[in-house]
Protein backbone atom coordinates (compact mmCIF):
# COMPACT_ATOMS: atom_id res chain seq x y z
CA UNK A 1 0.00 0.00 0.00
CA UNK A 2 1.48 3.33 -1.01
CA UNK A 3 1.46 6.48 1.10
CA UNK A 4 -1.06 8.07 -1.25
CA UNK A 5 -3.55 5.21 -0.78
CA UNK A 6 -3.01 5.17 2.97
CA UNK A 7 -3.67 8.91 3.14
CA UNK A 8 -6.94 8.51 1.16
CA UNK A 9 -8.12 5.77 3.52
CA UNK A 10 -7.24 7.77 6.65
CA UNK A 11 -8.96 10.89 5.27
CA UNK A 12 -12.12 8.94 4.47
CA UNK A 13 -12.21 7.35 7.93
CA UNK A 14 -11.60 10.72 9.58
CA UNK A 15 -14.38 12.37 7.57
CA UNK A 16 -16.80 9.51 8.28
CA UNK A 17 -16.08 9.72 12.01
CA UNK A 18 -16.53 13.48 11.99
CA UNK A 19 -19.84 13.20 10.13
CA UNK A 20 -21.06 10.47 12.51
CA UNK A 21 -20.33 12.86 15.38
CA UNK A 22 -22.34 15.53 13.60
CA UNK A 23 -25.25 13.08 13.37
CA UNK A 24 -25.28 12.66 17.14
CA UNK A 25 -25.22 16.42 17.67
CA UNK A 26 -28.05 17.01 15.21
CA UNK A 27 -30.14 14.31 16.91
CA UNK A 28 -29.65 15.84 20.36
CA UNK A 29 -30.45 19.36 19.16
CA UNK A 30 -33.56 18.11 17.33
CA UNK A 31 -34.79 16.21 20.39
CA UNK A 32 -34.16 19.27 22.54
CA UNK A 33 -36.21 21.46 20.20
CA UNK A 34 -39.06 18.93 20.11
CA UNK A 35 -39.21 18.79 23.92
CA UNK A 36 -38.75 22.54 24.33
CA UNK A 37 -41.45 23.82 21.98
CA UNK A 38 -44.89 22.75 23.18
CA UNK A 39 -46.68 23.63 19.95
CA UNK A 40 -44.73 21.02 17.94
CA UNK A 41 -46.19 17.51 18.29
CA UNK A 42 -43.51 14.93 19.07
CA UNK A 43 -44.53 11.96 16.90
CA UNK A 44 -44.47 12.99 13.30
CA UNK A 45 -41.58 15.41 13.67
CA UNK A 46 -39.30 12.88 15.36
CA UNK A 47 -39.17 11.21 11.94
CA UNK A 48 -37.83 14.43 10.43
CA UNK A 49 -35.25 14.77 13.23
CA UNK A 50 -34.03 11.18 12.72
CA UNK A 51 -33.87 11.70 8.95
CA UNK A 52 -31.92 14.91 9.35
CA UNK A 53 -29.57 13.34 11.92
CA UNK A 54 -28.84 10.35 9.71
CA UNK A 55 -28.05 12.51 6.69
CA UNK A 56 -24.33 13.27 7.33
CA UNK A 57 -23.42 9.68 8.27
CA UNK A 58 -25.32 8.22 5.32
CA UNK A 59 -23.65 10.60 2.92
CA UNK A 60 -20.21 9.71 4.32
CA UNK A 61 -20.77 5.95 4.09
CA UNK A 62 -23.01 5.46 1.06
CA UNK A 63 -22.85 8.70 -0.91
CA UNK A 64 -25.15 11.64 -1.53
CA UNK A 65 -27.90 9.69 -3.28
CA UNK A 66 -28.46 7.17 -0.48
CA UNK A 67 -28.30 9.85 2.21
CA UNK A 68 -30.86 12.04 0.52
CA UNK A 69 -33.22 9.12 -0.14
CA UNK A 70 -33.47 8.32 3.57
CA UNK A 71 -33.93 11.95 4.53
CA UNK A 72 -36.59 12.59 1.89
CA UNK A 73 -38.56 9.50 2.93
CA UNK A 74 -38.49 10.25 6.65
CA UNK A 75 -39.19 13.95 6.09
CA UNK A 76 -42.00 13.14 3.68
CA UNK A 77 -43.59 10.70 6.11
CA UNK A 78 -43.37 13.30 8.89
CA UNK A 79 -45.22 15.83 6.73
CA UNK A 80 -47.82 13.24 5.69
CA UNK A 81 -48.51 12.19 9.28
CA UNK A 82 -48.67 15.82 10.44
CA UNK A 83 -51.15 16.83 7.73
CA UNK A 84 -53.22 13.63 7.92
CA UNK A 85 -52.93 13.01 4.17
CA UNK A 86 -51.22 9.66 4.52
CA UNK A 87 -53.09 7.63 1.90
CA UNK A 88 -52.89 9.88 -1.14
CA UNK A 89 -49.60 11.37 0.04
CA UNK A 90 -47.80 8.04 0.26
CA UNK A 91 -48.63 7.34 -3.38
CA UNK A 92 -47.20 10.71 -4.36
CA UNK A 93 -44.09 10.09 -2.24
CA UNK A 94 -43.53 6.67 -3.82
CA UNK A 95 -44.02 8.14 -7.29
CA UNK A 96 -41.55 10.98 -6.65
CA UNK A 97 -39.00 8.56 -5.24
CA UNK A 98 -39.38 6.27 -8.25
CA UNK A 99 -39.02 9.14 -10.73
CA UNK A 100 -36.01 10.54 -8.92
CA UNK A 101 -34.44 7.08 -8.83
CA UNK A 102 -34.90 6.67 -12.56
CA UNK A 103 -33.53 10.13 -13.37
CA UNK A 104 -30.82 10.83 -10.82
CA UNK A 105 -29.55 7.59 -9.30
CA UNK A 106 -25.86 7.05 -9.95
CA UNK A 107 -25.00 4.01 -12.04
CA UNK A 108 -24.13 0.91 -10.06
CA UNK A 109 -20.82 -0.76 -10.62
CA UNK A 110 -20.87 -4.47 -11.20
CA UNK A 111 -17.60 -6.11 -10.30
CA UNK A 112 -16.78 -9.00 -12.55
CA UNK A 113 -15.55 -12.03 -10.71
CA UNK A 114 -12.24 -13.33 -11.99
CA UNK A 115 -12.28 -16.90 -13.22
CA UNK A 116 -9.96 -19.31 -11.51
CA UNK A 117 -6.40 -18.92 -12.66
CA UNK A 118 -7.18 -16.06 -15.06
CA UNK A 119 -6.61 -12.36 -14.45
CA UNK A 120 -9.68 -10.07 -14.52
CA UNK A 121 -10.76 -8.70 -17.91
CA UNK A 122 -10.20 -5.05 -17.02
CA UNK A 123 -7.75 -3.15 -14.84
CA UNK A 124 -8.74 -3.58 -11.22
CA UNK A 125 -6.96 -1.56 -8.54
CA UNK A 126 -7.88 -4.11 -5.85
CA UNK A 127 -6.34 -6.92 -7.90
CA UNK A 128 -3.15 -5.22 -9.05
CA UNK A 129 -2.73 -2.58 -6.36
CA UNK A 130 -2.21 1.07 -7.13
CA UNK A 131 1.59 0.76 -7.43
CA UNK A 132 1.33 -0.65 -10.96
CA UNK A 133 0.82 1.71 -13.87
C-alpha positions, 0 to 999 in steps of 0.5 A, a space after each residue: 500500500 502506497 502512502 497516497 492510498 493510505 492517506 486517502 483511507 485515513 482521510 475517508 475514515 476521519 471524515 466519516 467519524 466526523 460526520 457520525 459525530 455531527 449526526 449525534 449532535 443534530 439528533 440531540 439538538 432536534 430532540 431538545 427542540 421537540 421537547 422545548 417547543 410545546 406547539 410542535 407535536 412529538 410523533 411525526 416530527 421525530 421522523 424528520 429529526 431522525 432523517 436529518 440526523 442520519 443525513 451526514 453519516 449516510 452521505 459519508 458511508 453510502 454517498 449523496 444519493 443514499 443519504 438524501 433518499 433516507 432523509 426525503 422518505 423520513 421527512 416526507 412521512 413526517 409531513 404526511 402524518 402531520 397533515 393527515 394526508 397519509 393515503 394519497 400522500 404516500 402514493 405521491 411520495 412513492 411516485 416521486 421517489 421512483 421518478 427521482 431514482 430513474 432520473 438521478 440515481 448514480 449508475 451501479 458498478 458491477 464487479 466481474 468475478 475473476 475466473 480461476 487462474 485467469 486475471 480479470 478482464 479489465 484493470 482492477 486496482 484491488 487486484 493489481 494494487 495502485 503501485 502498478 501503472 
